[in-house]
Amino acid sequence: QVRLVESGGGLVQAGGSLRLSCAASASSFSMTSVGWYRRPPGKQRELVAVISSSGSTNYADFAKGRFTISRDNAQKMVHLQMSSLKPEDTGVYYCYLKYNFLAFEYWGQGTQVTVSS
């Protein structure tokens, strides 16, 4: 079974930084794409960043230049380093995992990020 557990969420002032982590209990972790989505209050869930099995990354426009996604295959973890945070970054952040040749996506429980102005 696949389990994803996020950590690192919390309250931070605008301009500050936060590092989210996701621990994956999953076989063949290196053969996955992993990433982060977020749901701001009252808004639709949106992609934040994704990193493929080859290490290729894609970022939402709002994240580019401020957020960095990385993965550690030995530890089976994915991280999201967030800097220059803005109040509009507030929301619930979710870790996800998808195997390269399987369409089904696995999701973590989500972690709350709140950025105060």
N, C-alpha and C positions, 0 to 999 in steps of 0.2 A: 504494500500500500504506500501511497505517496502522501507525505505530510509536509506542510510548509509553515514555519513559525517565525513571525516577524518580531523585531525588537528595535528599540531606539527612538520611538516616537515620544513626543512630549510638547511642552510649551517653550517657545523661544521668542525673543524680541525680533522685530524687523531688522534686517541686516545681519542677523546671526547665522549660525551654521548648525546642522544636525546630520547625524549619520544613521541611516536605517540599515538593518541587517536582516537577512532571511536565511534561516537554517533549513536545509532541505533533507528530508529522509526519503531518498529516491535512488533506485538502482540506475546505473548507466547515466549518471548526472551529466557527464561530459557530452552526451548526445542529446542535449536539450537547448532550447532557447529559454531564458529566464528574464524576468523584468518586473517592472513596477507600474501599476495603475493607481489613480487616485480619484476620489469622489468628493469634490467640494460641496459644502452644504447647499442644498437646493439645486444642484446641477447634476449633469450626466457624468457617469464614470468616463475617464479619459486616460489614454496611454501617457505615461511619463517617460519611460526609457526601457529599452530592451537590449540584451546582449545575446548573440547567437553562440552556438557551439564552437564556431571558428574565432570568436572574439569580436566580430563585427558589432558595432553599436548603432542605435538609432535613438534620437531624442525628439521629444515634442519641442516646438518652437520656444515655448516658455521656459523649457529646461536647458536648452543649449547655452553653454557658456557658464552656467551656474551649477548644474548638477552633473555628477560623474557616476556612471554605473560600472561595476566591476564584478568579477566572479573568481572564486577560488575553488577549483575542481577537487583539490585534495581535501579541503574541508567541507565541500558541498555547500558553499555559501554564496550568496549574492548580496552586494552592498550598494547603497545609494548615498553618496556624499552630496549633501545639499548646502550651498552657501548663498550669501546675499539674499536670504529669505525675505519674502514679501507677505503681507497679510493675505493676499489672494492665493498663496500656496497652502492655506489652511484646508484641511480635509482629512479623510481617511485614506491611508495609503495601503495598497494590497500587493503582495508578492504573488507572482504567477510562474508557472512552469509548463512547458509544452515539449514533448518529445519530437524529434525531427520528423518522424514519419507517422505521427499520430495527431489527429486534429484536436482531440480533447485537451482542454486546459485545466490545470489544477490551480487552486487558489488558497492563499493563506487567510487568516481570520481578520486581517487588517489592523493597522495601528494608527492612532489619532495623532495628527500633527497640527498644532495651533500656533500661528504666528501673530503676535500682538503688535499693534501700531504704536 
